[in-house]
Amino acid sequence: MQETTITDWDDAYANAAYIQGAENYPPRWAKEADGFRNSWSEKELDLPYGDGDRQKFDVFHPTSESEGLIVFVHGGYWMKFDKSSWSQLASGCLARGWTVCLPSYELAPSVPIAEITRQVGAAVQVASERISGPIRLTGHSAGGHLVARMLSAGTSLAASVLERVERVVSISGLHDLRPLRKTKMNEAFQLSEADAINESPALMPVACECDVTTWVGAEERPEFIRQSALLAEAWENADFEEAPHKHHFNVVEDLKDSKSRLVTSLLR
């Protein structure tokens, strides 16, 4: 991997500043998600997996017999968004016959990243008890980190669940959290060096032999491309894919297309 000297770590992780019309994406996502939830009849909303107000997930069922369970974990630097902005991303996998679960979780600074990891593990655990069959995990940005953490040492997933996980795709994921300590965001995260190491999948042994792909847009910030390549280098069961002409905000939208390379990779 080519070494790059970074002096401004806040800039290295600034996505919106380098995407034209970035401010238009979140309201469009929310509108599309609301429209999808209203139009899809086979759904269960706000199912609890824990005691907190945000510890809930939505489940969208295919119109045919289910092939298994997809869990999508949203991003937002562990500080923003919830499941309600991403429902439309279930459509590609639903069209291929898979049940899709989208969890929310408590956000920093109210809870540390380690607690968010624990909550996502609880969401996968509870969803797996409701939906039978194989499991595939995917997530975007911070969500990419969280699904990779489900496979790394210290995972909270029970062995019976972990053995059902066939494939994980981390989309624009963050896999080494140590550089985030150099950003202003760490005022919210409060990551110590030990915390960052303990929450970095790329610095941990993999706990599952399932297939892993790190998926990143070719037009993303160099640090996100480096983070994706890093996990692929660290884990023998992981490979690396760059999506041409995609940046950090639109790379995840290919989950809406049942025939996209991203959905095909997740379901292969």
C-alpha positions in Angstrom: 0.0 0.0 0.0 1.4 3.4 -0.9 2.3 5.5 2.1 0.8 9.0 2.3 1.7 11.7 4.7 -1.4 13.3 6.2 -1.1 16.5 8.2 -4.8 17.5 8.4 -6.7 14.5 9.7 -10.0 16.3 9.8 -9.7 17.0 6.1 -8.7 13.4 5.4 -12.1 12.2 6.8 -14.2 15.1 5.4 -16.5 13.6 2.8 -19.1 16.2 2.1 -16.6 18.9 1.4 -15.5 17.0 -1.7 -18.9 15.9 -3.1 -20.8 18.3 -5.3 -24.3 18.8 -3.9 -23.5 16.9 -0.8 -26.2 18.7 1.2 -28.9 17.3 -1.0 -28.2 13.7 -0.2 -29.6 13.3 3.3 -33.0 14.8 2.6 -33.3 12.8 -0.6 -32.3 9.6 1.3 -35.0 10.3 4.0 -37.7 11.0 1.4 -36.9 7.8 -0.6 -36.8 5.8 2.5 -40.2 7.1 3.7 -41.7 6.4 0.3 -40.3 2.8 0.3 -41.6 2.0 3.7 -45.1 3.3 2.7 -45.1 1.3 -0.5 -43.7 -2.1 0.8 -46.4 -4.1 2.5 -44.4 -7.0 3.8 -42.7 -5.3 6.7 -42.3 -5.1 10.5 -41.2 -1.8 11.9 -39.6 -0.7 15.2 -39.0 -4.2 16.6 -37.0 -3.9 19.8 -33.7 -5.7 20.3 -32.7 -3.9 23.5 -34.0 -1.5 26.1 -33.0 1.9 24.6 -35.3 4.0 22.5 -33.0 3.6 19.5 -32.4 -0.1 20.0 -35.0 -1.1 17.4 -34.9 -2.5 13.9 -37.1 -2.7 10.8 -37.5 -5.9 8.9 -38.6 -6.1 5.2 -39.7 -9.4 3.9 -39.6 -10.6 0.3 -42.8 -11.4 -1.5 -41.4 -15.0 -2.1 -40.0 -17.5 0.3 -36.9 -16.0 2.0 -33.4 -17.0 1.0 -32.0 -15.8 4.3 -31.2 -12.7 6.3 -29.4 -9.5 5.2 -28.5 -7.0 7.9 -27.6 -3.5 6.8 -25.9 -1.2 9.3 -26.0 2.6 8.6 -23.2 5.0 8.8 -22.8 8.6 10.0 -19.6 8.5 11.9 -21.4 6.7 14.8 -22.9 10.2 15.5 -25.7 10.6 12.9 -28.7 9.0 11.2 -30.9 6.1 12.1 -32.6 3.3 10.2 -35.4 5.6 8.8 -33.1 7.1 6.2 -32.1 3.9 4.5 -35.1 1.7 4.0 -34.9 2.0 0.2 -31.5 0.2 0.3 -33.4 -3.0 1.1 -35.0 -3.1 -2.4 -32.1 -4.8 -4.3 -31.8 -7.7 -1.9 -35.6 -8.0 -1.5 -35.9 -8.4 -5.3 -33.5 -11.3 -5.0 -35.6 -13.0 -2.3 -33.7 -12.0 0.8 -35.2 -10.7 4.1 -33.6 -7.4 5.1 -33.1 -6.0 8.6 -32.0 -2.4 9.3 -31.2 -1.5 12.9 -30.8 1.8 14.6 -28.3 2.2 17.5 -27.4 4.7 20.2 -25.1 7.4 19.0 -21.9 9.0 20.2 -21.3 11.0 22.4 -24.1 9.4 24.4 -22.4 6.0 24.2 -18.9 4.9 23.3 -18.2 3.1 20.0 -17.6 -0.1 21.9 -21.2 0.1 23.2 -22.5 0.7 19.6 -20.6 -2.4 18.6 -22.3 -4.4 21.3 -25.7 -3.0 20.3 -25.2 -4.0 16.7 -24.3 -7.5 17.8 -27.5 -7.7 19.8 -29.5 -6.5 16.8 -27.9 -9.3 14.6 -28.5 -11.8 17.3 -32.2 -11.0 17.8 -32.8 -10.7 14.0 -31.2 -14.1 13.5 -33.7 -15.6 16.0 -36.6 -14.3 13.9 -35.3 -15.1 10.4 -33.9 -18.6 9.5 -31.3 -19.4 6.9 -27.9 -18.0 6.0 -26.9 -14.5 7.1 -25.1 -11.8 5.1 -23.9 -8.5 6.8 -23.3 -5.2 5.1 -22.9 -1.6 6.3 -21.7 1.8 5.1 -18.9 3.9 6.5 -19.2 3.5 10.3 -21.7 0.7 9.5 -18.9 -0.9 7.5 -16.7 -0.8 10.6 -19.5 -2.3 12.7 -20.2 -5.3 10.4 -16.5 -6.0 10.2 -16.4 -5.9 14.1 -19.0 -8.7 14.1 -16.3 -11.0 12.6 -13.3 -9.9 14.6 -11.9 -11.1 17.9 -14.2 -10.4 20.9 -17.4 -10.4 18.8 -20.5 -10.5 20.8 -22.2 -12.9 18.3 -23.0 -16.3 19.6 -21.1 -19.1 17.8 -24.4 -20.5 16.5 -25.1 -17.1 14.8 -21.5 -16.6 13.6 -21.5 -20.0 11.8 -24.6 -18.8 9.8 -22.8 -15.7 8.6 -21.7 -16.6 5.0 -20.5 -13.2 3.7 -19.8 -9.7 4.8 -19.4 -6.6 2.6 -18.0 -3.5 4.3 -18.9 -0.5 2.2 -16.5 2.4 2.6 -15.7 1.0 6.1 -13.3 2.3 8.7 -11.2 -0.5 9.9 -8.4 1.2 11.9 -9.8 3.7 14.3 -6.5 5.0 15.6 -6.3 8.0 13.1 -9.7 9.2 14.3 -8.0 10.2 17.6 -6.3 12.9 15.6 -9.6 14.4 14.5 -12.0 16.8 16.2 -14.6 14.0 16.1 -12.7 12.4 19.0 -14.2 15.0 21.3 -17.4 12.9 20.8 -15.7 9.5 20.6 -13.3 10.0 23.5 -11.2 7.1 22.1 -8.0 6.3 24.0 -5.2 4.5 22.1 -6.4 1.2 23.7 -10.0 1.9 22.8 -9.1 2.5 19.2 -7.0 -0.7 19.0 -9.8 -2.7 20.6 -12.4 -1.5 18.1 -10.2 -1.8 15.0 -11.0 -4.9 12.9 -7.8 -4.6 10.9 -5.8 -4.9 14.1 -7.6 -8.0 15.3 -7.7 -11.7 14.3 -10.7 -12.7 12.3 -13.2 -14.9 14.2 -15.0 -16.2 11.2 -13.9 -17.9 8.0 -16.7 -16.5 5.9 -16.0 -14.4 2.8 -15.4 -10.7 3.3 -15.2 -7.9 0.7 -14.2 -4.3 1.4 -16.0 -2.2 -1.1 -15.1 1.5 -1.8 -15.8 4.1 -4.4 -12.9 5.0 -6.6 -13.7 8.7 -6.2 -13.7 8.6 -2.4 -11.2 10.4 -0.1 -7.8 8.6 -0.2 -8.1 7.7 3.5 -11.3 5.7 2.9 -9.6 3.8 0.0 -6.7 3.1 2.3 -8.9 2.0 5.1 -10.7 -0.5 2.8 -7.5 -1.9 1.4 -6.1 -2.2 4.9 -8.6 -4.8 6.0 -8.3 -6.7 2.8 -4.5 -6.9 3.5 -5.0 -7.8 7.2 -7.5 -10.7 6.7 -6.8 -13.7 4.5 -10.5 -14.2 3.8 -11.0 -10.6 2.6 -10.7 -9.0 -0.8 -10.9 -5.4 -2.1 -13.1 -3.9 -4.7 -13.1 -0.3 -6.0 -16.4 0.9 -7.6 -15.7 3.1 -10.6 -17.2 6.6 -10.6 -18.5 6.3 -7.1 -17.9 8.6 -4.1 -18.7 8.2 -0.4 -22.4 9.2 -0.7 -23.5 7.4 -3.8 -21.5 4.2 -3.5 -24.0 2.7 -1.1 -27.0 3.5 -3.4 -26.2 0.5 -5.6 -27.9 -1.6 -2.9 -31.2 -0.5 -4.5 -30.4 -2.2 -7.8 -30.8 -6.0 -7.7 -28.5 -6.4 -10.7 -25.7 -4.1 -9.5 -22.2 -5.4 -8.9 -22.6 -4.5 -5.2 -25.7 -6.6 -4.7 -24.3 -9.4 -6.8 -21.2 -9.4 -4.6 -23.1 -9.4 -1.4 -25.3 -12.3 -2.5 -22.7 -14.4 -4.5 
